[in-house]
Amino acid sequence: MTAAANNSAVLRATNVRKTYQLGRLRVPVLRGVNIDVRRGEFVAILGASGSGKSTLLHLLGGLDAADKATTDTGPASIEFEGSDLIRFSTGRLDEYRRRRVGFVFQFYHLLPELTVLQNVTIAAMTAMGKLEYWSKRGEVRAHASALLERVGLGHRLQHRPAELSGGERQRVAIARALVNKPDLLLADEPTGNLDRVTGASILDLFTDLHKGGQTMVVVTHDEATAARADRVVRLVDGSVVAA
């Protein structure tokens, strides 16, 4: 564990369950998961396809809602800095997603009509709103440019996603995730769509971010990716088997 991590849990999930209704069939995906993430820590959630790891990441990031029902093992909660996401209002949950969490996905989700710089600054515009963004646009563009320089794309600011390699697109997505200075970075299979060499360069970037104090949770099925983390949480059929 790096020196940046401490014993204070910035994120704690307790007895988290998720069941999907498919017609008449109820499909349990998470079965009472407990996990905590300390400030400054790099946690990997490792599991095979279908183990529930992406679902868990979406719940931690407020992209989906956990089951609320109380069970014989107690009620569920997902606490961020001591406040339970499950009980957040819609507005407060939106604020959490926009300002406190940064997301990196396997397939980048860049807007093809925008430049690299615009793809990063639009995340700041969404978080701030148009009026605040307009008053701070110079500061935001400078910050976004600095992030793109940091991820090795300072020379690509005016290019569009179609002109970039897969690794470069993922670097843009990482810069976008960081532009609002999130407390927590969540990544879902960030190297899953990349070749081994390019994937290793992305993992090097995550390692550098972590050394700088960034708290992060990375979902992966790859042991080599998980080995970069401070701690590995293994999921099998929706349950934690080691943490």
N, C-alpha and C positions, 0 to 999 in steps of 0.2 A: 504494500500500500504506500502511496506517495505521502509526503509530509503534509500535503494540502488537505487530505481527508482527516476527519475527526469523528468523535463518537456521537455527534449530533445528527439524528436522522432527519433529513430534509423531506423525505418521502417515506411513508410507511403504509403498506397495504395489509389488511387483516381480514382473514376469512372471506376472501374475495371469490365470488362465484359468478359464472356467466352461463346462461342457458339460452339457446336459440330455439324458436318455434318454427318448425318446417312443416306446414300443414298441420296434421294431427300429431306429428312427432315432435317431442321435446328432446333437443340434443345438448347435453351438458358439455361445455368446453373447458371451463375452469371449475375446480372442485375444492374450494376453500383454501386459496393460495395466501400464504403469508410471506411478505418480503419487505425489507427496509433498505433504504439507500442513504448513506451518510454524505454529508456535504463534502464535496471534493473527491468523491469516490467514483471509480469506473467499474460498473457492474455489468457482466454479460449474462444474458438469459439464453441458455443453451437448450436446444431440443430439436427433435425431428419434426418434419412437416406434419401438421395436425396436432401437435402437442399442446397448443394454446398460447404459445409465446407471443405471437403478434397480437392476439386478442388481449393479453395482459398488458402489453405496451400501449395499446389503444385506450385501455381503461386508465392507466397511469397518466396518460396525456389528456384525458378528458374528451377523447374523440368518440367514445362509446360509454354506455352506462352499465355499471355492474348491477346484478340482481340485488334488490333491497331486502328481500325476505330474511327474517331472523331464523336461524337454524339451531339445532341443539348444541352447536359449538359457538354460538353467539352471533351478534349482528356483524355485518360487513362494514368496513370503512376503508377509505383511501385518503390518508391525511397528508397534506402538503403544508409544511411549516405549522402543523398542529390543527389545521382546518380541514374538515372532511369534504372532499369533492362530491361525494354522493349526495350531500345535502346542499350543495351550491345552487343558487338561482341560475337561470339561463344566462343572465348578464354577467354574473360573477364567473361562471365557467368560461364564457367567451373571453373575458379579461385574462383568466389564467392561461388559456391556450395562446392568446395573442402575445402576451408580455412576459410570462414566466417560463414558458416551455418553447424549445426549438425542436422541429421535427426534420428528420432525414429519412427518406424512403428509398426502396430499392430502385424504383423506376423514375426518380428525379422530379417528375411533375413540374417541369419548367414550361413557361408560356412561350410557344414557338415564335410569336410575332414580336416579342420583346427582346431587347439586347440583354447581354449578360448583366450589365449594371442595372438595367431596369428590372430584371427578374429578382435582383436582391433588394432594391429599394422599394419595390411594391409591397414587400412584407412589412416594412416600416410604415408605409402609407396606411396599410390595413390596420395596424396596431394603433396608430396615432389618430387617424381620421384626416380628411383632406385639409382642414384649416390648420391644424397643428403641423401637419407635414409641410404645408406650403410655407409656413413661417420658419421651419427648420430644414428646408430642403437642401441647402448648401452643406449644412453640417451632416445630414444623413448621407448625401452623395459622397462626401469625403470619407465618412466612416465605412460605407459600403466599398468604396474603392480600396481603402486600406485592407479590408477583409479579403477582397479578391487578390490583392497583392500578396497577402499572407498565405493564401492557398495556391499561389503560383499562377494566377491568371490576370495579373496586372496589365498584360499586353493584349488581353482579349475583351476588354470592357465593352466595345461596340460590336462585337460579334453576336450572332444569334445561335440558339442551341443547335440548329442543323449543321452549323459549321464547326462544332466541337466534337471531340471524341467522347466515349462513354465516361472515362475517368474525369475529363474536364467538366462534363455536365454534373457529375456527382460533386465536384469541388464547388461549382456554382451553388448547388443545393445546400451544401454545408455552410457556405457564406451566407446564404439566405436564412438558414436556421439560426445563425449567430447574430444577425444584424440588430435584433432587439435586445441583445445582451441577456439571454435567458439564464435563469438559475439552473435549469435542467435541460440537457440535450438528450433527446430520445431518437434512436436510430434503428430502423427495421431492415435487417439484412443489407447494410449499406454497400457491401462488396458482392452481393449475390448476382449482379448483372455484369460483373467485370471479370476480365482474365486475371490470372494469379498475380502477375507482376503489377498491373494497374491497381488491383485490390490491395496489394501490400503497400503501395504508395498512399492509398486512402487511409489504411490502418496506421501508417506512420503519422499522418496528419492528425488522426484521433488521439494518438499517443502524445503528440506535442500539445494538443489542446488540453488534455488531461493534466500534463505536467504544469500547465499554466493555471490550474485550479478549477477547470471546468468539471462539474458534476455530470455524469453521463450514464445512460443505460443503453446497451446495444443488444439487440436480438440477433441471434445467429444459429445456424445449424452446424457451423464449422469450428472444430476444436482449435485450429490455429488462430482464428479470430478471437475466440474466448480466452486463449492464453495471454492475450494482451491486457486483460482486465485485472483489477485488484482481486475480484471475487467472482465466482461463477455460480449462478443459480440454475439448476437443471430441472427442466419440466418434462414429465412423462404423463401422457393422457390427462393433462389438466391439473396435475398435482406436482408440488415441489418434492423432489427426491433427494436433493442435496443443496446446501447453501453455505 
